[in-house]
């Protein structure tokens, strides 16, 4: 009986520690952080940044008015920001979507995003990364760098009239050497589209590709 009771207490202790390790982290006017190798639930802040350490595991990493950073080898279900950039370092993984409204999105080498990557304004850069659910933007410059792969196509949406009248710049889209974009590349507005002569792309609608050799146009 004593041995059984001790085993039960140990089991409860381990279970409690596991639950505690998956607690949500929430901040206002400050940085929400998960240390390297740790586990957490939803990590969220308002008016601050979210930093997920190397090899950490979280559910949702999100902020309003701030940046989100996933360390090397970190894992998240969703990464999201309103008015802030998103940086996913080498070999980070996201099982669903990566999205921001106004902010730069950088996916470093080996990053794997299973779902869609979206923003409205701000640069999108893939450096040897993979996106499984397509890329969608309205006003971003996009660089799909060397060796990157995008499944699900590419969509540059037509801006609203009020948005267009205040910002009529033409987005620059670059598909780099040995990059692959599967699916339709659809452009509902004017863009400058450059495609490497070693890249592989799907059907192009609404733009004419300019071929280039070398690392960049």
ChimeraX commands (.cxc) that place a marker at each C-alpha (Angstrom):
marker #1 position 0.00,0.00,0.00 radius 0.5
marker #1 position 2.79,2.42,0.93 radius 0.5
marker #1 position 4.61,1.69,-2.32 radius 0.5
marker #1 position 1.38,2.24,-4.28 radius 0.5
marker #1 position 0.75,5.56,-2.53 radius 0.5
marker #1 position 4.29,6.75,-3.23 radius 0.5
marker #1 position 3.94,5.77,-6.92 radius 0.5
marker #1 position 0.64,7.67,-7.12 radius 0.5
marker #1 position 2.17,10.80,-5.58 radius 0.5
marker #1 position 5.08,10.67,-8.02 radius 0.5
marker #1 position 2.68,10.27,-10.94 radius 0.5
marker #1 position 0.60,13.23,-9.79 radius 0.5
marker #1 position 3.74,15.31,-9.35 radius 0.5
marker #1 position 4.96,14.52,-12.86 radius 0.5
marker #1 position 1.51,15.21,-14.29 radius 0.5
marker #1 position 1.35,18.56,-12.49 radius 0.5
marker #1 position 4.78,19.52,-13.78 radius 0.5
marker #1 position 3.71,18.69,-17.33 radius 0.5
marker #1 position 0.60,20.82,-16.97 radius 0.5
marker #1 position 2.60,23.69,-15.50 radius 0.5
marker #1 position 5.07,23.53,-18.37 radius 0.5
marker #1 position 2.21,24.05,-20.85 radius 0.5
marker #1 position 0.72,27.09,-19.08 radius 0.5
marker #1 position -0.17,30.17,-21.13 radius 0.5
marker #1 position 2.11,33.20,-20.97 radius 0.5
marker #1 position 0.44,36.61,-21.22 radius 0.5
marker #1 position 1.86,40.14,-20.89 radius 0.5
marker #1 position 0.74,43.73,-21.39 radius 0.5
marker #1 position 3.35,46.38,-22.22 radius 0.5
marker #1 position 6.20,43.93,-22.06 radius 0.5
marker #1 position 7.96,40.94,-23.58 radius 0.5
marker #1 position 6.43,37.47,-23.32 radius 0.5
marker #1 position 9.24,34.93,-23.37 radius 0.5
marker #1 position 9.70,31.17,-23.32 radius 0.5
marker #1 position 13.19,29.97,-22.56 radius 0.5
marker #1 position 15.12,27.57,-24.79 radius 0.5
marker #1 position 13.86,24.00,-24.64 radius 0.5
marker #1 position 10.78,24.84,-22.57 radius 0.5
marker #1 position 7.10,24.11,-23.30 radius 0.5
marker #1 position 4.18,26.55,-23.05 radius 0.5
marker #1 position 0.61,27.00,-24.26 radius 0.5
marker #1 position -0.51,30.27,-25.85 radius 0.5
marker #1 position 2.13,33.00,-25.57 radius 0.5
marker #1 position 0.66,36.47,-26.06 radius 0.5
marker #1 position 1.40,40.12,-25.39 radius 0.5
marker #1 position -0.01,43.56,-26.19 radius 0.5
marker #1 position 2.47,46.37,-26.89 radius 0.5
marker #1 position 5.46,44.09,-26.64 radius 0.5
marker #1 position 7.40,41.31,-28.29 radius 0.5
marker #1 position 7.13,37.53,-28.09 radius 0.5
marker #1 position 10.36,35.56,-27.97 radius 0.5
marker #1 position 10.38,31.77,-28.18 radius 0.5
marker #1 position 13.77,30.23,-27.39 radius 0.5
marker #1 position 15.66,27.64,-29.41 radius 0.5
marker #1 position 13.93,24.22,-29.49 radius 0.5
marker #1 position 11.04,25.47,-27.35 radius 0.5
marker #1 position 7.50,24.24,-28.05 radius 0.5
marker #1 position 4.40,26.47,-27.83 radius 0.5
marker #1 position 0.86,26.53,-29.15 radius 0.5
marker #1 position 0.15,30.08,-30.36 radius 0.5
marker #1 position 2.75,32.86,-30.38 radius 0.5
marker #1 position 1.01,36.19,-30.97 radius 0.5
marker #1 position 1.17,39.90,-30.25 radius 0.5
marker #1 position -0.50,43.21,-31.00 radius 0.5
marker #1 position 1.97,46.04,-31.69 radius 0.5
marker #1 position 5.12,43.99,-31.43 radius 0.5
marker #1 position 7.36,41.42,-33.07 radius 0.5
marker #1 position 7.37,37.63,-32.77 radius 0.5
marker #1 position 10.58,35.61,-32.90 radius 0.5
marker #1 position 10.90,31.82,-33.01 radius 0.5
marker #1 position 14.33,30.49,-32.13 radius 0.5
marker #1 position 16.23,27.80,-33.97 radius 0.5
marker #1 position 14.33,24.52,-34.00 radius 0.5
marker #1 position 11.37,25.99,-32.10 radius 0.5
marker #1 position 7.85,24.69,-32.77 radius 0.5
marker #1 position 4.50,26.52,-32.76 radius 0.5
marker #1 position 1.00,25.85,-34.00 radius 0.5
marker #1 position 0.25,29.48,-35.03 radius 0.5
marker #1 position 2.43,32.58,-35.28 radius 0.5
marker #1 position 0.58,35.88,-35.55 radius 0.5
marker #1 position 1.13,39.61,-35.15 radius 0.5
marker #1 position -0.75,42.83,-35.76 radius 0.5
marker #1 position 1.68,45.68,-36.51 radius 0.5
marker #1 position 4.91,43.80,-36.03 radius 0.5
marker #1 position 7.45,41.65,-37.82 radius 0.5
marker #1 position 7.80,37.88,-37.65 radius 0.5
marker #1 position 11.17,36.11,-37.65 radius 0.5
marker #1 position 11.47,32.32,-37.76 radius 0.5
marker #1 position 15.05,31.20,-37.31 radius 0.5
marker #1 position 16.73,28.12,-38.79 radius 0.5
marker #1 position 14.64,24.93,-38.73 radius 0.5
marker #1 position 11.71,26.42,-36.80 radius 0.5
marker #1 position 8.39,24.70,-37.50 radius 0.5
marker #1 position 4.80,25.98,-37.61 radius 0.5
marker #1 position 2.02,23.43,-38.07 radius 0.5
marker #1 position -0.67,25.91,-39.14 radius 0.5
marker #1 position -0.51,29.57,-40.24 radius 0.5
marker #1 position 1.93,32.46,-40.07 radius 0.5
marker #1 position 0.29,35.86,-40.43 radius 0.5
marker #1 position 0.80,39.55,-39.78 radius 0.5
marker #1 position -1.01,42.67,-40.95 radius 0.5
marker #1 position 1.79,45.23,-41.06 radius 0.5
marker #1 position 5.27,43.79,-40.71 radius 0.5
marker #1 position 8.19,42.01,-42.30 radius 0.5
marker #1 position 8.17,38.21,-42.38 radius 0.5
marker #1 position 11.50,36.37,-42.48 radius 0.5
marker #1 position 11.80,32.59,-42.76 radius 0.5
marker #1 position 15.39,31.40,-42.42 radius 0.5
marker #1 position 16.93,28.21,-43.78 radius 0.5
marker #1 position 15.12,24.99,-43.03 radius 0.5
marker #1 position 11.97,26.67,-41.67 radius 0.5
marker #1 position 8.82,24.63,-42.34 radius 0.5
marker #1 position 5.38,26.30,-42.33 radius 0.5
marker #1 position 2.67,23.75,-43.02 radius 0.5
marker #1 position -0.12,26.27,-43.54 radius 0.5
marker #1 position -0.52,29.64,-45.23 radius 0.5
marker #1 position 1.79,32.64,-44.94 radius 0.5
marker #1 position 0.01,36.01,-45.18 radius 0.5
marker #1 position 0.51,39.71,-44.64 radius 0.5
marker #1 position -0.81,42.99,-46.03 radius 0.5
marker #1 position 2.18,45.33,-45.84 radius 0.5
marker #1 position 5.84,44.52,-45.32 radius 0.5
marker #1 position 8.50,42.42,-46.95 radius 0.5
marker #1 position 8.25,38.62,-47.13 radius 0.5
marker #1 position 11.55,36.73,-47.40 radius 0.5
marker #1 position 12.21,32.99,-47.59 radius 0.5
marker #1 position 15.82,31.87,-47.24 radius 0.5
marker #1 position 15.76,28.18,-48.14 radius 0.5
marker #1 position 12.42,27.70,-46.36 radius 0.5
marker #1 position 9.21,25.77,-47.08 radius 0.5
marker #1 position 5.60,27.02,-47.02 radius 0.5
marker #1 position 2.91,24.40,-47.58 radius 0.5
marker #1 position -0.26,26.50,-47.78 radius 0.5
marker #1 position 0.65,29.25,-50.21 radius 0.5
marker #1 position 1.58,32.92,-49.76 radius 0.5
marker #1 position -0.89,35.81,-49.84 radius 0.5
marker #1 position -0.28,39.56,-49.62 radius 0.5
marker #1 position -1.57,42.89,-50.84 radius 0.5
marker #1 position 1.41,45.22,-50.82 radius 0.5
marker #1 position 4.52,43.26,-49.83 radius 0.5
marker #1 position 7.73,42.77,-51.72 radius 0.5
marker #1 position 8.35,39.01,-51.82 radius 0.5
marker #1 position 11.64,37.16,-52.17 radius 0.5
marker #1 position 11.42,33.39,-52.46 radius 0.5
marker #1 position 15.11,32.75,-52.04 radius 0.5
marker #1 position 17.42,30.08,-53.34 radius 0.5
marker #1 position 16.22,26.55,-52.72 radius 0.5
marker #1 position 12.92,27.62,-51.14 radius 0.5
marker #1 position 9.69,25.79,-51.88 radius 0.5
marker #1 position 6.12,27.10,-51.80 radius 0.5
marker #1 position 3.11,24.86,-52.30 radius 0.5
marker #1 position -0.36,26.28,-52.79 radius 0.5
marker #1 position 0.62,29.13,-55.08 radius 0.5
marker #1 position 1.14,32.84,-54.64 radius 0.5
marker #1 position -1.56,35.54,-54.52 radius 0.5
marker #1 position -1.03,39.30,-54.60 radius 0.5
marker #1 position -4.46,40.80,-53.99 radius 0.5
marker #1 position -5.93,43.97,-55.40 radius 0.5
marker #1 position -5.95,46.68,-52.71 radius 0.5
marker #1 position -9.07,48.60,-51.78 radius 0.5
marker #1 position -9.52,51.98,-53.45 radius 0.5
marker #1 position -8.83,53.89,-50.24 radius 0.5
marker #1 position -5.66,51.87,-49.64 radius 0.5
marker #1 position -4.50,52.19,-53.23 radius 0.5
marker #1 position -4.95,55.95,-53.36 radius 0.5
marker #1 position -2.67,56.38,-50.36 radius 0.5
marker #1 position 0.00,53.91,-51.48 radius 0.5
marker #1 position 0.41,53.13,-55.19 radius 0.5
marker #1 position 3.87,51.53,-55.06 radius 0.5
marker #1 position 4.39,48.44,-57.20 radius 0.5
marker #1 position 5.41,45.31,-55.27 radius 0.5
marker #1 position 8.57,43.49,-56.40 radius 0.5
marker #1 position 8.35,39.70,-56.54 radius 0.5
marker #1 position 11.54,37.63,-56.92 radius 0.5
marker #1 position 11.63,33.86,-57.38 radius 0.5
marker #1 position 15.26,32.94,-56.78 radius 0.5
marker #1 position 17.62,30.26,-58.09 radius 0.5
marker #1 position 16.38,26.67,-57.75 radius 0.5
marker #1 position 13.26,27.87,-55.93 radius 0.5
marker #1 position 9.96,26.08,-56.54 radius 0.5
marker #1 position 6.47,27.58,-56.48 radius 0.5
marker #1 position 3.76,25.00,-57.06 radius 0.5
marker #1 position 0.25,26.15,-57.93 radius 0.5
marker #1 position -0.90,29.35,-59.59 radius 0.5
marker #1 position 0.95,32.65,-59.22 radius 0.5
marker #1 position -1.97,35.10,-59.36 radius 0.5
marker #1 position -1.53,38.87,-59.47 radius 0.5
marker #1 position -4.60,41.09,-59.12 radius 0.5
marker #1 position -2.53,44.28,-59.34 radius 0.5
marker #1 position 0.60,45.48,-61.11 radius 0.5
marker #1 position 3.83,43.89,-59.87 radius 0.5
marker #1 position 7.42,43.56,-60.99 radius 0.5
marker #1 position 7.94,39.81,-61.33 radius 0.5
marker #1 position 11.42,38.31,-61.68 radius 0.5
marker #1 position 11.94,34.56,-62.05 radius 0.5
marker #1 position 15.33,32.85,-62.03 radius 0.5
marker #1 position 16.14,30.77,-65.07 radius 0.5
marker #1 position 16.72,27.82,-62.70 radius 0.5
marker #1 position 13.45,28.24,-60.75 radius 0.5
marker #1 position 10.31,26.16,-61.28 radius 0.5
marker #1 position 6.94,27.91,-61.13 radius 0.5
marker #1 position 3.32,27.14,-61.88 radius 0.5
marker #1 position 0.89,29.03,-64.09 radius 0.5
marker #1 position 1.29,32.83,-63.97 radius 0.5
marker #1 position -1.82,35.02,-64.15 radius 0.5
marker #1 position -1.87,38.83,-64.30 radius 0.5
marker #1 position 1.87,39.47,-64.76 radius 0.5
marker #1 position 4.71,38.82,-67.17 radius 0.5
marker #1 position 7.82,37.23,-65.72 radius 0.5
marker #1 position 11.25,38.68,-66.40 radius 0.5
marker #1 position 13.92,35.98,-66.44 radius 0.5
marker #1 position 17.27,36.52,-64.74 radius 0.5
marker #1 position 20.51,34.61,-64.19 radius 0.5
marker #1 position 22.71,34.64,-61.13 radius 0.5
marker #1 position 21.73,35.17,-57.52 radius 0.5
marker #1 position 19.41,38.17,-57.99 radius 0.5
marker #1 position 17.90,40.34,-60.73 radius 0.5
marker link #1:1,2 radius 0.2
marker link #1:2,3 radius 0.2
marker link #1:3,4 radius 0.2
marker link #1:4,5 radius 0.2
marker link #1:5,6 radius 0.2
marker link #1:6,7 radius 0.2
marker link #1:7,8 radius 0.2
marker link #1:8,9 radius 0.2
marker link #1:9,10 radius 0.2
marker link #1:10,11 radius 0.2
marker link #1:11,12 radius 0.2
marker link #1:12,13 radius 0.2
marker link #1:13,14 radius 0.2
marker link #1:14,15 radius 0.2
marker link #1:15,16 radius 0.2
marker link #1:16,17 radius 0.2
marker link #1:17,18 radius 0.2
marker link #1:18,19 radius 0.2
marker link #1:19,20 radius 0.2
marker link #1:20,21 radius 0.2
marker link #1:21,22 radius 0.2
marker link #1:22,23 radius 0.2
marker link #1:23,24 radius 0.2
marker link #1:24,25 radius 0.2
marker link #1:25,26 radius 0.2
marker link #1:26,27 radius 0.2
marker link #1:27,28 radius 0.2
marker link #1:28,29 radius 0.2
marker link #1:29,30 radius 0.2
marker link #1:30,31 radius 0.2
marker link #1:31,32 radius 0.2
marker link #1:32,33 radius 0.2
marker link #1:33,34 radius 0.2
marker link #1:34,35 radius 0.2
marker link #1:35,36 radius 0.2
marker link #1:36,37 radius 0.2
marker link #1:37,38 radius 0.2
marker link #1:38,39 radius 0.2
marker link #1:39,40 radius 0.2
marker link #1:40,41 radius 0.2
marker link #1:41,42 radius 0.2
marker link #1:42,43 radius 0.2
marker link #1:43,44 radius 0.2
marker link #1:44,45 radius 0.2
marker link #1:45,46 radius 0.2
marker link #1:46,47 radius 0.2
marker link #1:47,48 radius 0.2
marker link #1:48,49 radius 0.2
marker link #1:49,50 radius 0.2
marker link #1:50,51 radius 0.2
marker link #1:51,52 radius 0.2
marker link #1:52,53 radius 0.2
marker link #1:53,54 radius 0.2
marker link #1:54,55 radius 0.2
marker link #1:55,56 radius 0.2
marker link #1:56,57 radius 0.2
marker link #1:57,58 radius 0.2
marker link #1:58,59 radius 0.2
marker link #1:59,60 radius 0.2
marker link #1:60,61 radius 0.2
marker link #1:61,62 radius 0.2
marker link #1:62,63 radius 0.2
marker link #1:63,64 radius 0.2
marker link #1:64,65 radius 0.2
marker link #1:65,66 radius 0.2
marker link #1:66,67 radius 0.2
marker link #1:67,68 radius 0.2
marker link #1:68,69 radius 0.2
marker link #1:69,70 radius 0.2
marker link #1:70,71 radius 0.2
marker link #1:71,72 radius 0.2
marker link #1:72,73 radius 0.2
marker link #1:73,74 radius 0.2
marker link #1:74,75 radius 0.2
marker link #1:75,76 radius 0.2
marker link #1:76,77 radius 0.2
marker link #1:77,78 radius 0.2
marker link #1:78,79 radius 0.2
marker link #1:79,80 radius 0.2
marker link #1:80,81 radius 0.2
marker link #1:81,82 radius 0.2
marker link #1:82,83 radius 0.2
marker link #1:83,84 radius 0.2
marker link #1:84,85 radius 0.2
marker link #1:85,86 radius 0.2
marker link #1:86,87 radius 0.2
marker link #1:87,88 radius 0.2
marker link #1:88,89 radius 0.2
marker link #1:89,90 radius 0.2
marker link #1:90,91 radius 0.2
marker link #1:91,92 radius 0.2
marker link #1:92,93 radius 0.2
marker link #1:93,94 radius 0.2
marker link #1:94,95 radius 0.2
marker link #1:95,96 radius 0.2
marker link #1:96,97 radius 0.2
marker link #1:97,98 radius 0.2
marker link #1:98,99 radius 0.2
marker link #1:99,100 radius 0.2
marker link #1:100,101 radius 0.2
marker link #1:101,102 radius 0.2
marker link #1:102,103 radius 0.2
marker link #1:103,104 radius 0.2
marker link #1:104,105 radius 0.2
marker link #1:105,106 radius 0.2
marker link #1:106,107 radius 0.2
marker link #1:107,108 radius 0.2
marker link #1:108,109 radius 0.2
marker link #1:109,110 radius 0.2
marker link #1:110,111 radius 0.2
marker link #1:111,112 radius 0.2
marker link #1:112,113 radius 0.2
marker link #1:113,114 radius 0.2
marker link #1:114,115 radius 0.2
marker link #1:115,116 radius 0.2
marker link #1:116,117 radius 0.2
marker link #1:117,118 radius 0.2
marker link #1:118,119 radius 0.2
marker link #1:119,120 radius 0.2
marker link #1:120,121 radius 0.2
marker link #1:121,122 radius 0.2
marker link #1:122,123 radius 0.2
marker link #1:123,124 radius 0.2
marker link #1:124,125 radius 0.2
marker link #1:125,126 radius 0.2
marker link #1:126,127 radius 0.2
marker link #1:127,128 radius 0.2
marker link #1:128,129 radius 0.2
marker link #1:129,130 radius 0.2
marker link #1:130,131 radius 0.2
marker link #1:131,132 radius 0.2
marker link #1:132,133 radius 0.2
marker link #1:133,134 radius 0.2
marker link #1:134,135 radius 0.2
marker link #1:135,136 radius 0.2
marker link #1:136,137 radius 0.2
marker link #1:137,138 radius 0.2
marker link #1:138,139 radius 0.2
marker link #1:139,140 radius 0.2
marker link #1:140,141 radius 0.2
marker link #1:141,142 radius 0.2
marker link #1:142,143 radius 0.2
marker link #1:143,144 radius 0.2
marker link #1:144,145 radius 0.2
marker link #1:145,146 radius 0.2
marker link #1:146,147 radius 0.2
marker link #1:147,148 radius 0.2
marker link #1:148,149 radius 0.2
marker link #1:149,150 radius 0.2
marker link #1:150,151 radius 0.2
marker link #1:151,152 radius 0.2
marker link #1:152,153 radius 0.2
marker link #1:153,154 radius 0.2
marker link #1:154,155 radius 0.2
marker link #1:155,156 radius 0.2
marker link #1:156,157 radius 0.2
marker link #1:157,158 radius 0.2
marker link #1:158,159 radius 0.2
marker link #1:159,160 radius 0.2
marker link #1:160,161 radius 0.2
marker link #1:161,162 radius 0.2
marker link #1:162,163 radius 0.2
marker link #1:163,164 radius 0.2
marker link #1:164,165 radius 0.2
marker link #1:165,166 radius 0.2
marker link #1:166,167 radius 0.2
marker link #1:167,168 radius 0.2
marker link #1:168,169 radius 0.2
marker link #1:169,170 radius 0.2
marker link #1:170,171 radius 0.2
marker link #1:171,172 radius 0.2
marker link #1:172,173 radius 0.2
marker link #1:173,174 radius 0.2
marker link #1:174,175 radius 0.2
marker link #1:175,176 radius 0.2
marker link #1:176,177 radius 0.2
marker link #1:177,178 radius 0.2
marker link #1:178,179 radius 0.2
marker link #1:179,180 radius 0.2
marker link #1:180,181 radius 0.2
marker link #1:181,182 radius 0.2
marker link #1:182,183 radius 0.2
marker link #1:183,184 radius 0.2
marker link #1:184,185 radius 0.2
marker link #1:185,186 radius 0.2
marker link #1:186,187 radius 0.2
marker link #1:187,188 radius 0.2
marker link #1:188,189 radius 0.2
marker link #1:189,190 radius 0.2
marker link #1:190,191 radius 0.2
marker link #1:191,192 radius 0.2
marker link #1:192,193 radius 0.2
marker link #1:193,194 radius 0.2
marker link #1:194,195 radius 0.2
marker link #1:195,196 radius 0.2
marker link #1:196,197 radius 0.2
marker link #1:197,198 radius 0.2
marker link #1:198,199 radius 0.2
marker link #1:199,200 radius 0.2
marker link #1:200,201 radius 0.2
marker link #1:201,202 radius 0.2
marker link #1:202,203 radius 0.2
marker link #1:203,204 radius 0.2
marker link #1:204,205 radius 0.2
marker link #1:205,206 radius 0.2
marker link #1:206,207 radius 0.2
marker link #1:207,208 radius 0.2
marker link #1:208,209 radius 0.2
marker link #1:209,210 radius 0.2
marker link #1:210,211 radius 0.2
marker link #1:211,212 radius 0.2
marker link #1:212,213 radius 0.2
marker link #1:213,214 radius 0.2
marker link #1:214,215 radius 0.2
marker link #1:215,216 radius 0.2
marker link #1:216,217 radius 0.2
view
